[in-house]
Amino acid sequence: MLLRAVVDTAEAVAATRSRLAKIDALATLLRQLAPDEIPIAVGFLTASPRQGRVGVGWRSLSSLDVPHAGESTLTITDVDSALDALAGASGAGSAAVRADTLRGVASRATTAEWDFVTRVILGELRTGALEGVLLDAIARAGEREPDAVRRAAMLSGDLGATALLALTGTPAELEAVGLVVGRGVLPMLASTAATPSDALAAVGEASVEYKLDGARIQVHRHADDVRIFTRTLADITHRLPEVVEVVKGMPVTDVILDGETLALDENDAPRPFQDTMSRFGAELARETVLHPWFFDVLHVDGRDLLDEPLRVRRDELGRIAPAHRIPGEVTADAAVAERIAAEALAAGHEGVVVKAIDSPYAAGRRGASWIKVKPVHTFDLVVLAAEWGYGRRQGWLSNLHLGALDETGEFGGGFVMVGKTFKGLTDALLKWQTERFQELAVRETPGTVWLPHEIVVEIAIDGVQRSTRYPGGIALRFARVKRYRDDKLPGDADTVQTLREMLKG
């Protein structure tokens, strides 16, 4: 199929706020694709090509001066092959290979097609084709149940492969997609509440557990083979040998565990989050020792537990890892929930997570049955751009443009700007983000560097207020940077809908 068909569909999806119209346009395109084109097109539509980042930045793309084609002849497989060549270029002469490959694609592409390709490469494509919309389009195109498609995508971690199976496989094959020990699964996420009492009122009887200020890990064990994944499904097994040894000591043959790991000081109190994250970026173990705690178990010795109630999963976790289960209690009493939260804070942790005791594990979804409670409002947002500083910050990228995920597409999809901040940035962070942001830049305007929507930052705020300045109709109050979250994907960001809920308070 010609690339033009994908470009036209992306433009049509971006031009409408109607979720149904987006689904219709995407489903129509998917039905027309050959089987080998389906995963490629899905990757293009989500600006997540199967090759990942291909070593080409904004400066390389913007410096090309190549006349574009007047007619569409470029196919999506042509572009996919070019991305293969870009990703595979390495060593001496790789710069020339990349330049020649880019010139070849640019000369065969029309102006609109080249703009689309550059945005796919940079991860900047904004069509309103959020994953949820695309999942519904896949279900419609393949005449499959949306829940079956969504579950297969979450358990496989591969949207393109799920689309291929939904459109070319049988319903039974789609339903058969399940947990595989050793293959990472997207983690369940939590929504937020102001107090433990509010959270308990929303879910009823619950497991009220400490919320550790650590890094999310998912651990798979088959016999003596242990693999550890981050929340973004990066394999970091070789970096956490102490966690491997803990899991090897459990009385199981096969298991999938969900939890956190963090560093402790000499008094067994949590060390700063950056101490934990420094190990995630280290190829070899350093002096910082990470301790694992687990709050869920998804599989034990041939038995999938995803659909079992948390009550059952909690009991299994207590059986196999009693010394490494995150502290917490099952209760329906608000006073007990408030006490546990106070104990967690006194121990140096962030707060609590309140989990409906009969809830299943909703892989990859931010459901209403898990609710996190922190004493300070913190949200994970995406950095859209950064402005050059002045005065003492002259020469540093400082003021951040912050975006929240538009989950429903009512504000055009993608990430919606909700505010700016330059507060909370240390000199070390200013230096890091100035260097890193210039490497990732997708374009520059006077005073501002624009970024692909991939850097997640945790922001503390005092609240939100109504505003006509930003497209989401709100602005953050007293926003300040708490830390960058390299362990999170853009899709993990909090939503503009969640922020708007704060207006009611």
VOGU-3710 file (C-alpha; in Angstrom, 3 decimals, decimal comma):
1> mllravvdta> 0,000/0,000/0,000  1,132/3,540/-0,739  2,281/5,585/2,225  -0,166/8,266/1,067  -3,100/6,209/2,383  -1,620/6,209/5,887  -0,832/9,925/5,680  -4,371/10,755/4,539  -5,827/8,688/7,370  -3,593/10,362/9,943
11> eavaatrsrl> -4,686/13,773/8,667  -8,354/12,788/8,787  -8,001/11,497/12,350  -6,211/14,653/13,471  -8,885/16,844/11,884  -11,794/15,489/13,961  -12,538/15,406/17,688  -15,110/12,679/17,215  -13,866/9,408/18,684  -16,237/7,450/16,454
21> akidalatll> -14,977/9,237/13,343  -11,370/8,491/14,344  -12,203/4,816/14,835  -14,013/4,642/11,483  -11,100/6,183/9,581  -8,522/3,938/11,217  -10,608/0,779/10,791  -11,103/1,525/7,094  -7,343/1,811/6,612  -6,576/-1,350/8,593
31> rqlapdeipi> -8,969/-3,444/6,480  -7,109/-2,436/3,314  -3,633/-3,430/4,506  -1,794/-6,602/3,522  -0,843/-8,763/6,520  2,834/-7,760/6,443  1,833/-4,085/6,329  -0,387/-4,134/9,419  2,303/-3,957/12,154  4,223/-1,365/10,135
41> avgfltaspr> 1,203/0,926/9,720  0,268/0,619/13,389  3,791/1,656/14,326  3,611/4,648/12,003  0,224/5,774/13,338  1,500/5,759/16,905  4,911/7,245/16,007  6,428/4,056/17,421  8,025/2,271/14,455  9,057/-1,306/15,149
51> qgrvgvgwrs> 12,735/-0,287/14,876  12,430/2,143/17,801  14,752/5,144/17,712  16,922/4,983/14,600  19,753/7,343/15,511  18,453/10,308/13,529  17,670/13,651/15,164  15,935/16,848/14,221  19,110/18,539/13,007  19,867/15,735/10,548
61> lssldvphag> 16,351/15,888/9,162  16,061/19,670/9,013  19,424/20,020/7,253  18,280/17,949/4,260  17,728/20,057/1,172  16,107/17,612/-1,243  13,320/18,318/-3,757  10,282/16,149/-3,025  8,258/14,104/-5,474  5,175/15,512/-7,147
71> estltitdvd> 3,273/12,208/-7,063  2,912/9,446/-4,481  4,934/6,322/-5,276  6,432/5,523/-1,878  4,982/2,463/-0,116  4,875/1,824/3,605  7,237/-1,130/3,177  9,695/1,183/1,374  9,753/3,405/4,466  10,009/0,422/6,794
81> saldalagas> 13,044/-0,843/4,864  14,628/2,593/5,090  14,105/2,630/8,863  15,779/-0,790/9,016  18,789/0,670/7,224  18,913/3,686/9,543  18,647/1,556/12,680  21,277/-0,890/11,424  23,881/1,719/10,468  26,829/1,673/12,852
91> gagsaavrad> 30,572/2,145/12,947  32,720/3,815/10,331  30,689/5,243/7,466  27,371/5,029/9,325  26,760/8,777/9,047  27,062/8,587/5,271  24,726/5,585/5,133  22,115/7,425/7,185  22,437/10,554/5,061  22,091/8,611/1,803
101> tlrgvasrat> 19,098/6,686/3,149  17,333/9,858/4,265  17,974/11,579/0,941  16,578/8,572/-0,894  13,349/8,547/1,083  12,986/12,346/1,017  13,380/12,504/-2,777  10,715/9,825/-3,338  8,244/11,300/-0,840  5,810/14,102/-1,477
111> taewdfvtrv> 6,004/17,107/0,848  3,143/15,779/3,002  4,648/12,288/3,107  8,073/13,557/4,116  6,558/15,654/6,902  4,786/12,510/8,131  7,950/10,376/7,972  10,011/12,937/9,886  7,379/13,078/12,629  7,320/9,291/12,872
121> ilgelrtgal> 11,106/9,216/13,202  11,084/11,951/15,844  8,145/10,491/17,757  6,238/13,732/17,347  3,215/12,563/15,353  0,013/13,998/16,805  -3,082/12,532/15,225  -5,360/11,999/18,201  -4,915/8,268/17,460  -4,266/7,369/21,049
131> egvlldaiar> -3,707/3,710/21,780  -7,231/3,300/23,151  -8,743/4,664/19,924  -6,505/2,473/17,802  -7,402/-0,605/19,862  -11,087/0,049/19,199  -10,337/0,524/15,497  -8,454/-2,783/15,418  -11,423/-4,507/17,044  -13,825/-3,009/14,524
141> agerepdavr> -11,643/-3,798/11,521  -11,160/-7,395/12,645  -14,729/-7,810/13,941  -13,384/-8,823/17,323  -14,503/-8,022/20,863  -12,746/-4,819/22,056  -11,966/-6,354/25,451  -10,262/-9,333/23,763  -8,128/-7,019/21,610  -7,225/-4,820/24,557
151> raamlsgdlg> -6,284/-7,780/26,722  -4,128/-9,347/23,990  -2,293/-6,049/23,476  -1,628/-5,608/27,168  -0,440/-9,175/27,748  1,741/-9,294/24,641  3,030/-5,736/24,936  2,936/-5,475/21,138  0,153/-3,435/19,518  1,276/-4,222/15,972
161> atallaltgt> 1,330/-7,977/16,568  -2,067/-7,744/18,233  -3,486/-5,926/15,220  -2,102/-8,593/12,889  -3,641/-11,365/14,981  -7,001/-9,594/15,290  -7,248/-9,028/11,522  -5,832/-12,310/10,243  -6,205/-14,832/13,068  -9,222/-16,524/14,594
171> paeleavglv> -11,140/-15,315/17,671  -9,793/-18,336/19,533  -6,200/-17,384/18,708  -6,792/-13,855/19,975  -8,406/-15,137/23,169  -5,492/-17,525/23,676  -2,975/-14,710/24,101  -1,991/-14,886/27,739  0,799/-14,489/30,196  4,137/-15,981/29,219
181> vgrgvlpmla> 6,750/-16,310/31,939  9,739/-14,367/30,686  7,754/-11,947/28,512  7,033/-8,619/30,194  3,426/-7,495/30,578  2,312/-3,886/30,875  1,706/-3,082/34,550  -1,550/-2,066/36,194  -1,675/1,618/37,148  -3,410/3,570/39,901
191> staatpsdal> -5,610/6,645/39,893  -5,383/9,282/42,642  -7,373/10,543/45,634  -6,847/13,309/48,161  -7,117/11,196/51,336  -7,127/7,527/52,347  -10,715/7,955/53,535  -11,776/9,224/50,098  -10,029/6,292/48,413  -11,619/3,751/50,758
201> aavgeasvey> -15,053/5,261/50,183  -14,547/4,788/46,439  -13,479/1,126/46,487  -14,950/-0,367/49,674  -13,010/-3,028/51,568  -9,418/-2,754/50,460  -5,801/-3,644/50,947  -4,188/-0,420/52,161  -0,490/-0,695/51,352  2,591/1,497/51,756
211> kldgariqvh> 3,488/3,432/48,611  7,247/3,152/48,391  9,379/5,858/46,802  11,120/3,294/44,629  11,231/2,019/41,067  8,623/-0,365/39,668  9,910/-3,834/38,785  8,292/-6,911/37,301  10,151/-10,150/37,994  9,740/-13,396/36,029
221> rhaddvrift> 11,233/-16,701/37,131  11,266/-20,046/35,315  13,299/-22,599/37,264  16,650/-20,858/37,809  16,168/-18,346/35,000  15,132/-14,944/36,421  14,363/-11,840/34,349  13,633/-8,374/35,695  11,752/-5,715/33,732  11,150/-2,031/34,372
231> rtladithrl> 7,664/-0,593/34,073  8,557/0,237/30,445  9,473/-3,451/29,919  13,210/-2,826/29,560  15,201/-5,870/30,698  17,532/-4,880/33,563  18,222/-8,340/34,984  22,003/-7,928/34,801  21,835/-4,747/36,874  20,006/-6,212/39,873
241> pevvevvkgm> 21,779/-9,415/40,962  20,560/-9,029/44,550  16,938/-9,108/43,385  17,665/-12,197/41,279  18,975/-14,009/44,337  15,922/-13,098/46,426  13,524/-14,481/43,812  15,607/-17,620/43,278  15,111/-18,354/46,959  11,310/-18,435/46,737
251> pvtdvildge> 9,498/-21,824/46,950  8,279/-21,772/43,330  9,312/-22,959/39,890  7,432/-20,388/37,793  6,299/-16,989/39,005  5,568/-13,437/37,826  5,796/-10,776/40,540  4,950/-7,063/40,534  6,630/-4,740/42,974  9,152/-2,025/43,709
261> tlaldendap> 12,811/-1,850/44,553  14,613/0,875/46,425  17,781/1,670/48,316  17,848/1,915/52,108  20,177/3,818/54,408  21,929/2,418/57,476  18,716/2,884/59,490  16,598/0,982/56,928  14,932/4,221/55,843  14,431/4,937/52,111
271> rpfqdtmsrf> 17,312/6,699/50,433  16,567/9,415/47,821  14,855/8,179/44,674  17,825/9,161/42,517  19,982/6,655/44,419  17,631/3,893/43,312  17,462/5,133/39,730  21,252/5,366/39,481  21,350/1,568/39,590  18,844/1,317/36,735
281> gaelaretvl> 21,257/3,269/34,559  24,350/1,322/35,606  25,671/-1,590/33,608  27,433/-3,067/36,639  26,366/-3,353/40,266  27,676/-0,528/42,429  27,864/0,051/46,156  24,152/0,930/46,342  22,170/-2,196/47,225  18,551/-2,411/46,104
291> hpwffdvlhv> 15,944/-4,255/48,142  12,822/-5,727/46,505  9,295/-5,551/47,873  6,338/-7,086/46,079  2,673/-6,166/46,129  1,193/-8,552/43,561  1,684/-11,925/41,913  0,322/-12,596/38,417  1,332/-16,213/37,889  2,430/-19,116/40,084
301> dgrdlldepl> 3,511/-22,543/38,809  1,274/-22,816/35,763  -1,645/-20,863/37,193  -2,508/-17,400/35,836  -3,878/-15,123/38,580  -4,788/-12,020/36,578  -8,513/-12,615/36,917  -8,376/-13,831/40,500  -9,436/-11,275/43,142  -6,680/-9,386/44,924
311> rvrrdelgri> -7,622/-11,254/48,087  -6,425/-14,508/46,489  -3,323/-12,959/44,922  -2,408/-11,347/48,244  -2,621/-14,698/50,052  -0,412/-16,347/47,404  2,133/-13,561/47,727  2,180/-14,014/51,491  2,840/-17,725/50,993  5,765/-17,420/48,585
321> apahripgev> 7,380/-14,106/49,640  6,324/-13,236/53,209  9,556/-11,364/53,984  9,305/-9,262/50,834  5,616/-8,294/50,748  4,940/-4,567/50,967  3,417/-3,679/54,364  -0,323/-3,183/54,454  -3,631/-4,303/55,939  -7,049/-5,299/54,636
331> tadaavaeri> -9,727/-3,014/56,039  -13,028/-1,261/55,398  -12,436/1,198/58,253  -11,386/4,722/57,248  -9,633/5,255/60,579  -7,451/2,216/59,941  -6,619/3,462/56,450  -5,607/6,858/57,842  -3,429/5,174/60,488  -1,610/3,061/57,872
341> aaealaaghe> -0,996/6,177/55,784  0,456/7,987/58,814  2,724/5,006/59,526  3,925/4,923/55,915  4,781/8,623/55,986  6,533/8,284/59,343  8,684/5,507/57,843  9,774/7,835/55,062  7,533/6,526/52,287  5,305/8,492/49,889
351> gvvvkaidsp> 1,851/7,512/51,156  -0,429/4,561/50,484  -2,169/2,737/47,660  -5,738/1,653/48,402  -6,730/-1,435/46,376  -10,204/-2,981/46,165  -9,761/-6,381/47,748  -11,837/-8,220/45,133  -10,353/-6,471/42,076  -8,608/-8,359/39,235
361> yaagrrgasw> -5,240/-7,286/37,857  -5,981/-4,987/34,902  -2,700/-5,159/32,986  -1,734/-1,918/31,290  -4,742/0,015/32,530  -5,278/2,821/35,020  -8,404/1,554/36,722  -10,585/2,860/39,546  -9,839/-0,113/41,812  -6,288/1,006/42,693
371> ikvkpvhtfd> -6,012/4,510/44,162  -2,774/6,146/45,313  -2,809/8,768/48,062  0,056/11,189/48,686  0,105/14,178/51,057  1,350/16,397/48,225  -0,379/16,439/44,845  2,112/15,012/42,360  1,469/14,174/38,725  3,501/12,613/35,952
381> lvvlaaewgy> 3,496/14,928/32,937  5,362/15,050/29,627  7,829/17,802/28,692  6,644/19,356/25,432  9,317/22,063/25,148  11,791/24,127/27,151  12,631/27,835/26,995  16,123/29,292/27,256  16,699/30,941/30,626  17,941/34,406/31,414
391> grrqgwlsnl> 19,841/36,058/34,246  21,552/33,387/36,334  20,121/30,743/34,003  21,440/32,335/30,837  22,612/29,578/28,473  20,518/26,860/30,134  17,199/25,426/29,022  14,957/26,229/31,957  11,215/26,915/31,740  9,417/23,647/30,942
401> hlgaldetge> 6,209/23,331/28,912  4,152/20,584/30,560  1,603/18,336/28,871  -1,045/15,958/30,254  -2,427/13,020/28,280  -5,788/13,633/26,605  -7,265/10,223/27,326  -10,619/10,746/25,615  -9,511/12,861/22,656  -11,872/15,695/23,613
411> fgggfvmvgk> -9,031/18,217/23,374  -7,605/16,893/20,128  -5,706/13,898/21,478  -2,061/13,503/22,304  -0,649/15,706/25,053  -2,389/18,908/26,090  -0,362/21,731/27,577  -1,438/22,528/31,140  1,293/24,829/32,373  4,929/25,816/32,643
421> tfkgltdall> 7,497/25,741/35,416  11,139/26,505/36,091  10,904/25,846/39,843  12,602/22,943/41,578  15,413/22,664/39,035  18,857/22,211/40,556  22,002/23,229/38,683  22,638/19,549/37,969  19,177/19,140/36,436  19,557/22,329/34,405
431> kwqterfqel> 22,856/21,087/33,007  21,423/17,645/32,210  18,265/18,872/30,539  20,113/21,498/28,485  22,379/18,823/27,025  19,710/16,154/26,674  16,974/18,372/25,245  19,248/19,698/22,506  20,061/16,106/21,515  16,358/15,224/21,276
441> avretpgtvw> 15,052/18,476/19,768  12,508/18,094/16,984  12,506/21,797/16,128  13,521/25,171/17,480  11,792/28,522/17,546  13,215/31,759/18,963  13,824/31,106/22,648  12,316/27,612/22,692  13,424/24,033/21,988  10,590/21,628/21,124
451> lpheivveia> 10,840/17,977/22,103  9,388/14,606/21,129  6,679/13,657/23,597  8,711/11,075/25,471  10,278/12,646/28,589  8,194/12,144/31,743  8,672/14,459/34,714  7,030/14,276/38,124  5,526/17,618/39,070  4,260/18,725/42,485
461> idgvqrstry> 1,388/21,235/42,458  -0,866/22,995/44,969  -3,872/22,517/42,723  -5,339/23,613/39,401  -7,361/26,606/38,308  -9,550/27,411/35,369  -7,668/29,055/32,514  -8,267/29,979/28,897  -4,534/30,168/28,284  -4,133/26,434/27,679
471> pggialrfar> -6,308/24,165/25,500  -7,353/21,907/28,400  -9,075/24,826/30,120  -6,910/24,561/33,249  -3,527/25,710/34,543  -1,320/24,233/37,252  -0,930/26,197/40,496  2,588/26,570/41,892  4,049/23,753/39,818  7,562/22,593/40,666
481> vkryrddklp> 9,782/19,807/39,407  10,170/16,893/41,791  12,195/14,572/39,537  12,464/13,114/36,060  10,951/9,646/35,636  13,141/7,682/33,226  11,289/4,579/34,395  7,982/5,719/32,899  6,581/5,846/29,376  4,653/8,829/27,985
491> gdadtvqtlr> 1,518/6,674/28,053  1,914/6,448/31,836  1,414/10,205/32,176  -1,550/11,528/34,112  -4,492/12,763/32,099  -5,949/16,205/31,624  -9,264/14,662/32,668  -7,754/13,693/36,053  -6,386/17,209/36,526  -9,736/18,747/35,622
501> emlkg> -11,363/16,638/38,356  -9,391/18,721/40,866  -11,491/21,765/39,935  -14,363/20,166/41,860  -12,248/20,361/45,025
//
